[in-house]
Amino acid sequence: MKEILSIQGLSKSYKNIRAIHNLNLEISEGQAFGILGPNGSGKTTTLSIVTGIIRQDNGYFRWFGEEPNAKQRKTIGSLIESPHFYPYLSLEKNLRIICDIKGTSNADIGRVLETARLSERKKSKFSSMSLGMKQRLGIAAAMLGDPKVLVLDEPTNGLDPEGIAEVREIVIEQVKMGKTLILASHILNEVEKICDHVAILKNGELLACGPVKELLTEDEIIEISCGDNRLLKKKLDSSKLVKEVDSENGMLILTLNESISPADINNFAFSNQLVIHHMLSRKRSLESQFLELVKEE
């Protein structure tokens, strides 16, 4: 796949605060790439560097296989943090100013307003908009000029469920049209619904990176007990059936390896002359996995 963004050894500090440290990422054409992490993990700093808002301390990045340059900006649409517009100007007039800054034709304003579901409010003042509408106008501004890449920083932050759904639909629509998406969010559910690849950050460092279906897969968990839990735990620890075995309230909590079923565990126990008298299967939520991954060591 064609390289869109390559980040190598990127680091940035603010006095005594380390925002990101030695970050490496590779994003390819057509990917919906999520950068996921709690507040303060370095998401906004990363996107601010690659969009030219701030400079890194160390490392480098390339867009489309080239060093950053002014020409690239016309192919990258970005919304970093909250959108900023003139409050007493209409949506249409605000977008005209953005067009002048970008060097884009005003003829594109109608298209992006339609895409953002704001055509009927184009004459309304920005100050009269709801938070959800303001966010959608920010996305509309990012889409001016029909860029190949959209870089969105927490586009659903602070929105109600209806606003989140509206923004999500717009973003997914752009992905389906073949645009490359780079989306920063602290909301696991949004990344899961929109993105196909994800990088997870904590304290400015990369914890994990890969396809969403592989990285944030739902593990199956089995709660079991038998006449000798200690012996069963010892046997399972030396087997290839489980990722981990924990004890909880007199039960063994097993995280199964891929393709292993509860029936396999039952057969394994029986083959070791252990009779299971309690078994309960449950799924680990994606949220719990994410919280485990980013929790303090």
C-alpha positions in Angstrom: 0.0 0.0 0.0 1.1 3.5 -0.7 2.7 5.4 2.2 0.7 8.5 3.4 2.4 9.4 6.6 5.6 8.0 8.2 6.6 9.1 11.7 10.0 8.2 12.9 11.5 8.8 16.4 9.2 11.8 17.0 9.6 13.5 20.4 8.3 16.7 22.0 8.5 18.1 25.5 7.0 21.2 27.2 9.5 22.2 29.9 9.4 19.2 32.3 6.4 17.5 30.6 7.2 14.9 28.0 4.3 15.0 25.5 5.6 12.3 23.1 8.7 10.2 23.1 10.4 8.3 20.2 7.1 7.7 18.4 7.1 5.6 15.3 4.0 5.2 13.1 3.3 4.2 9.5 -0.1 5.1 7.9 -1.0 3.9 4.4 -3.4 5.1 1.7 -7.0 4.4 2.3 -6.6 3.5 6.0 -9.0 4.8 8.7 -6.2 5.1 11.3 -7.2 5.8 14.9 -4.8 7.3 17.5 -6.3 6.2 20.8 -5.4 7.2 24.3 -6.5 8.9 27.5 -6.3 12.7 27.9 -2.6 13.7 28.1 -1.3 10.7 26.1 0.2 12.8 23.3 -2.5 12.5 20.6 -3.0 16.3 20.0 0.7 17.0 20.2 1.4 14.3 17.5 -1.3 15.7 15.1 -0.2 19.3 15.8 3.4 18.4 14.7 2.4 16.5 11.5 0.1 19.3 10.5 2.8 22.0 11.0 1.2 23.8 14.0 4.2 23.1 16.3 7.7 21.7 15.8 9.1 18.5 17.2 12.2 18.4 19.4 13.6 15.2 17.7 12.7 12.8 15.0 11.0 13.5 11.7 7.9 12.8 9.6 7.1 12.4 5.9 3.9 13.0 4.0 3.5 11.0 0.8 7.1 9.9 1.0 8.4 13.4 0.9 9.7 16.0 3.4 6.9 18.3 4.6 6.3 21.2 2.2 3.6 23.9 1.5 2.2 22.0 -1.5 1.2 19.1 0.6 -1.2 21.2 2.7 -3.7 21.4 -0.1 -4.1 17.6 0.0 -4.5 17.4 3.8 -7.6 18.7 5.6 -7.3 19.0 9.4 -9.3 19.9 12.5 -7.1 20.1 15.5 -8.8 20.6 18.9 -11.9 22.9 18.8 -12.9 24.7 15.5 -12.3 28.5 15.5 -14.5 30.7 13.5 -15.7 34.3 13.6 -18.8 34.2 15.8 -20.9 36.9 14.1 -20.3 35.8 10.5 -22.4 33.2 8.8 -21.3 29.7 8.2 -20.9 30.5 4.5 -18.8 33.7 5.1 -16.6 31.8 7.5 -15.9 29.2 4.9 -15.1 31.8 2.3 -12.3 33.1 4.6 -11.0 29.5 4.9 -11.1 29.2 1.1 -9.0 32.3 0.8 -6.5 31.0 3.3 -6.3 27.6 1.5 -6.3 29.1 -2.0 -9.5 27.0 -2.7 -12.4 28.0 -4.9 -15.5 29.3 -3.1 -17.5 26.9 -5.4 -16.6 24.1 -3.0 -18.5 25.6 -0.1 -21.9 24.3 -1.2 -20.5 20.7 -1.4 -18.9 20.7 2.1 -22.0 22.3 3.7 -24.2 19.6 2.1 -21.8 16.9 3.3 -21.8 18.3 6.8 -25.7 18.5 6.9 -25.5 22.3 7.3 -26.8 23.7 4.0 -30.0 24.9 5.5 -28.1 26.9 8.1 -25.5 28.5 5.8 -26.8 32.0 6.4 -26.9 31.6 10.2 -24.2 33.1 12.5 -21.6 30.8 13.9 -22.5 31.9 17.4 -26.0 30.6 17.0 -24.9 27.0 16.3 -25.1 24.1 18.7 -21.8 22.4 19.7 -22.5 19.6 17.3 -23.1 22.0 14.4 -19.8 23.8 15.2 -17.9 20.6 15.1 -19.5 19.7 11.7 -18.6 23.1 10.4 -15.0 22.4 11.5 -15.1 19.1 9.5 -16.6 21.0 6.5 -13.7 23.4 6.6 -11.3 20.5 6.7 -13.0 19.0 3.6 -12.6 22.2 1.5 -10.6 21.5 -1.6 -11.4 17.8 -1.4 -8.2 16.7 0.3 -6.9 13.2 0.1 -6.3 13.0 3.8 -8.5 14.1 6.8 -6.8 14.7 10.2 -9.4 15.0 12.9 -8.6 15.6 16.6 -11.4 14.5 19.0 -14.2 15.4 16.5 -16.9 14.1 18.9 -15.5 15.5 22.1 -18.3 17.0 24.3 -21.1 16.1 22.0 -24.4 14.4 23.0 -25.2 11.0 21.5 -27.1 12.5 18.5 -24.2 14.8 17.8 -21.7 12.0 18.0 -23.8 9.9 15.6 -24.0 12.8 13.1 -20.2 13.4 13.1 -19.5 9.6 12.9 -21.8 9.3 9.8 -20.0 12.1 8.0 -16.5 10.7 8.8 -17.5 7.2 7.8 -18.9 8.5 4.5 -15.5 10.1 3.7 -13.7 6.9 4.5 -16.0 5.0 2.1 -15.1 7.5 -0.6 -11.5 6.4 -0.3 -10.0 9.2 1.8 -7.3 8.4 4.3 -8.4 9.2 7.8 -6.3 10.0 10.8 -8.5 10.2 13.9 -7.4 11.0 17.4 -9.8 10.0 20.2 -10.0 9.0 23.8 -13.3 7.2 23.1 -12.7 3.5 22.4 -16.2 3.0 21.0 -15.7 5.6 18.3 -12.3 4.3 17.2 -13.8 0.8 17.0 -16.8 1.9 14.9 -14.8 4.2 12.5 -11.2 2.9 12.2 -9.6 -0.2 10.7 -6.2 0.4 12.3 -5.3 1.8 15.7 -2.3 3.0 17.6 -2.7 3.2 21.4 -0.7 5.9 23.3 0.0 6.4 26.9 2.2 9.1 28.4 3.5 9.9 25.0 4.6 6.4 24.2 3.3 3.9 21.8 1.8 0.9 23.6 0.4 -1.1 20.7 -0.4 -0.7 17.0 -2.2 -2.8 14.5 -5.5 -3.7 12.9 -8.5 -2.9 15.1 -9.9 -6.4 14.6 -6.7 -8.0 15.9 -5.7 -5.5 18.6 -9.0 -4.8 20.1 -10.5 -8.3 19.7 -12.9 -9.5 22.4 -11.2 -12.3 24.3 -13.4 -15.1 25.7 -13.2 -15.5 29.4 -14.1 -18.6 31.3 -15.0 -18.7 35.0 -14.5 -22.2 36.4 -13.9 -24.2 39.5 -13.3 -27.8 40.4 -12.3 -29.9 43.5 -8.7 -28.8 43.3 -8.4 -25.4 41.7 -4.7 -25.1 42.6 -3.8 -28.3 40.6 -6.0 -27.2 37.7 -4.3 -23.8 37.6 -0.9 -25.5 37.5 -1.9 -27.8 34.7 -3.4 -24.9 32.7 -0.4 -22.7 33.2 1.8 -25.3 31.5 -0.7 -25.8 28.6 -1.3 -23.9 25.4 -5.0 -23.4 26.0 -5.0 -20.1 27.9 -3.4 -16.7 27.7 -3.6 -16.2 31.5 -5.2 -17.7 34.6 -6.3 -15.6 37.6 -8.0 -16.4 40.8 -11.1 -14.6 42.0 -13.6 -15.4 44.8 -12.7 -19.1 44.8 -12.9 -19.3 41.0 -10.3 -19.6 38.2 -10.7 -16.9 35.6 -9.3 -18.1 32.3 -8.5 -15.9 29.2 -8.6 -18.4 26.3 -6.2 -18.6 23.4 -7.7 -18.1 20.0 -9.8 -21.0 18.7 -10.0 -22.6 22.2 -13.5 -23.3 23.4 -15.0 -24.0 26.8 -15.4 -27.6 25.7 -11.7 -27.9 25.2 -11.1 -26.7 28.8 -13.6 -29.2 30.1 -12.0 -32.1 28.1 -8.5 -31.0 29.3 -9.6 -31.0 33.0 -11.3 -34.5 32.5 -8.1 -35.8 30.9 -6.3 -34.8 34.1 -8.9 -36.5 36.3 -10.4 -33.2 37.4 -14.1 -32.7 37.3 -15.3 -29.2 36.7 -18.4 -28.4 38.8 -18.8 -24.7 37.7 -18.2 -23.1 34.3 -19.4 -19.7 33.1 -18.4 -18.2 29.8 -18.3 -14.4 29.4 -16.8 -11.9 27.0 -14.3 -9.2 28.0 -15.5 -5.9 26.8 -13.3 -3.8 24.6 -13.5 -1.0 27.2 -12.1 -3.2 29.9 -9.2 -4.3 27.6 -8.4 -0.7 26.8 -8.5 0.3 30.4 -6.2 -2.6 31.3 -3.8 -1.6 28.6 -3.4 2.1 29.6 -3.7 1.7 33.4 -0.8 2.7 35.6 1.8 0.0 36.0 
